Amino acid sequence: SDIAAHLATVTVAAVLGGYLIYKHIYSRSSKKSKVNLDISKDSPKVVHCFDIEDLGSKAVYCRCWRSKKFPYCDGAHAKHNEETGDNVGPLIVKKR
């Protein structure tokens, strides 16, 4: 009787401990990370609009959110891609 009670307590503790460890690991791995780390953080949504007539013959825009010249690309995606294994590149807009 004492052995059965002890075994039940140990089993419940092991199952509960395993569940808590699983939840901790799962919640950390499934947490979504932010893309924009520091551009216009005071704004609820970052939007930039440009008139096509004002672009000139070519404009290169950042899509990795790491550019110091945001919204224009400064090549920061190369370092970002190397560090993260990502493959993001700029948006290039050209006139025909």
C-alpha beads as a LAMMPS data file, in Angstrom:
LAMMPS data file: protein, C-alpha beads

96 atoms
95 bonds

1 atom types
1 bond types

-500.0 500.0 xlo xhi
-500.0 500.0 ylo yhi
-500.0 500.0 zlo zhi

Masses

1 110.0

Atoms # bond

1 1 1 0.000 0.000 0.000
2 1 1 2.799 2.428 0.919
3 1 1 4.771 1.316 -2.128
4 1 1 1.754 1.850 -4.399
5 1 1 1.149 5.337 -2.981
6 1 1 4.826 6.228 -3.371
7 1 1 4.875 4.846 -6.919
8 1 1 1.730 6.836 -7.793
9 1 1 3.278 10.031 -6.381
10 1 1 6.520 9.513 -8.304
11 1 1 4.604 8.727 -11.513
12 1 1 2.416 11.842 -11.217
13 1 1 5.475 13.986 -10.450
14 1 1 7.380 12.552 -13.434
15 1 1 4.459 13.064 -15.821
16 1 1 3.848 16.604 -14.552
17 1 1 7.560 17.435 -14.729
18 1 1 7.811 16.075 -18.257
19 1 1 4.770 18.063 -19.321
20 1 1 6.155 21.291 -17.841
21 1 1 9.518 20.778 -19.543
22 1 1 7.771 20.056 -22.858
23 1 1 5.618 23.197 -22.561
24 1 1 8.658 25.322 -21.713
25 1 1 10.672 24.057 -24.681
26 1 1 7.713 24.172 -27.081
27 1 1 6.703 27.724 -26.109
28 1 1 10.282 28.964 -26.605
29 1 1 10.700 27.337 -30.005
30 1 1 7.330 28.446 -31.356
31 1 1 7.615 32.060 -30.194
32 1 1 7.601 34.330 -33.232
33 1 1 10.434 36.799 -33.448
34 1 1 10.089 40.358 -34.690
35 1 1 11.332 41.284 -38.132
36 1 1 11.607 45.035 -37.499
37 1 1 13.983 45.524 -34.586
38 1 1 14.365 49.326 -34.563
39 1 1 12.778 51.226 -37.492
40 1 1 9.976 53.676 -36.490
41 1 1 9.014 51.660 -33.396
42 1 1 6.733 54.494 -32.218
43 1 1 4.440 53.903 -35.214
44 1 1 1.792 51.114 -35.171
45 1 1 2.615 50.269 -38.815
46 1 1 5.582 51.354 -40.932
47 1 1 4.487 52.429 -44.412
48 1 1 6.453 54.356 -47.039
49 1 1 4.879 55.684 -50.239
50 1 1 6.735 57.024 -53.266
51 1 1 5.461 58.514 -56.510
52 1 1 6.789 56.645 -59.517
53 1 1 7.738 59.939 -61.142
54 1 1 10.059 60.716 -58.206
55 1 1 12.003 57.448 -58.353
56 1 1 14.412 58.262 -61.145
57 1 1 15.598 55.353 -63.273
58 1 1 16.165 52.907 -60.390
59 1 1 15.417 52.620 -56.659
60 1 1 16.608 49.881 -54.287
61 1 1 14.524 49.302 -51.145
62 1 1 15.357 47.375 -47.981
63 1 1 13.341 44.256 -47.138
64 1 1 15.410 42.979 -44.203
65 1 1 14.716 45.959 -41.895
66 1 1 18.423 46.222 -41.003
67 1 1 19.414 49.107 -43.321
68 1 1 20.772 52.279 -41.715
69 1 1 19.280 54.167 -44.710
70 1 1 15.811 52.586 -44.370
71 1 1 13.628 52.441 -46.470
72 1 1 16.546 52.359 -48.918
73 1 1 18.868 49.340 -49.037
74 1 1 22.448 49.750 -47.818
75 1 1 23.429 46.080 -48.236
76 1 1 22.787 45.173 -44.579
77 1 1 20.903 42.073 -45.754
78 1 1 24.232 40.408 -46.598
79 1 1 25.304 40.384 -42.936
80 1 1 21.760 39.465 -41.823
81 1 1 21.706 36.506 -44.250
82 1 1 25.148 35.326 -43.125
83 1 1 24.180 35.472 -39.428
84 1 1 20.729 33.893 -39.756
85 1 1 20.895 31.671 -42.835
86 1 1 18.109 33.782 -44.366
87 1 1 18.025 34.666 -48.075
88 1 1 16.347 38.082 -48.095
89 1 1 17.437 40.675 -50.645
90 1 1 16.368 44.166 -51.691
91 1 1 13.372 45.240 -53.740
92 1 1 14.687 46.831 -56.931
93 1 1 12.336 49.118 -58.874
94 1 1 13.447 50.203 -62.376
95 1 1 11.850 52.274 -65.092
96 1 1 11.633 50.562 -68.484

Bonds

1 1 1 2
2 1 2 3
3 1 3 4
4 1 4 5
5 1 5 6
6 1 6 7
7 1 7 8
8 1 8 9
9 1 9 10
10 1 10 11
11 1 11 12
12 1 12 13
13 1 13 14
14 1 14 15
15 1 15 16
16 1 16 17
17 1 17 18
18 1 18 19
19 1 19 20
20 1 20 21
21 1 21 22
22 1 22 23
23 1 23 24
24 1 24 25
25 1 25 26
26 1 26 27
27 1 27 28
28 1 28 29
29 1 29 30
30 1 30 31
31 1 31 32
32 1 32 33
33 1 33 34
34 1 34 35
35 1 35 36
36 1 36 37
37 1 37 38
38 1 38 39
39 1 39 40
40 1 40 41
41 1 41 42
42 1 42 43
43 1 43 44
44 1 44 45
45 1 45 46
46 1 46 47
47 1 47 48
48 1 48 49
49 1 49 50
50 1 50 51
51 1 51 52
52 1 52 53
53 1 53 54
54 1 54 55
55 1 55 56
56 1 56 57
57 1 57 58
58 1 58 59
59 1 59 60
60 1 60 61
61 1 61 62
62 1 62 63
63 1 63 64
64 1 64 65
65 1 65 66
66 1 66 67
67 1 67 68
68 1 68 69
69 1 69 70
70 1 70 71
71 1 71 72
72 1 72 73
73 1 73 74
74 1 74 75
75 1 75 76
76 1 76 77
77 1 77 78
78 1 78 79
79 1 79 80
80 1 80 81
81 1 81 82
82 1 82 83
83 1 83 84
84 1 84 85
85 1 85 86
86 1 86 87
87 1 87 88
88 1 88 89
89 1 89 90
90 1 90 91
91 1 91 92
92 1 92 93
93 1 93 94
94 1 94 95
95 1 95 96
